[in-house]
Amino acid sequence: MSRSRPSRRLRTTPFDAAEYLDDERTIVAYLNEVLAEGDPSAVIAALGTVARARGMAKLARSTGLGRESLYKALSSDGNPSFRTVLNVAAALGYRFNVSAVPQRRARSVTVAG
């Protein structure tokens, strides 16, 4: 019979993307990638991650909103108004751009008649 080793507890720390958003190029790439996915709650959460990376207190002063309100609004469960989203993006130094999505060609349909 063999002895089993006592198991060691594996210590982990939660992943926080804000710790890796340390330059403008990385932040813009991150936001564009999340926007491309098309999930509104992910976009809000990504803005919150960027806000934490930049400093939530500074953002609160810039937007005139309370720090705790921003944390709540920019969480994955948050539901901020579009005005708040635009104000946060502007205070962070970003703006949204619209571009046309390439259209797939429709199949030709022949109608018998």
Secondary structure by P-SEA (a helix, b strand, c coil): ccccccbbbbbbcccccccccccaaaaaaaaaaaaaaccaaaaaaaaaaaaaaacaaaaaaaacccaaaaaaaacccccccaaaaaaaaaaacbbbbbbbcccccccbbbbcc
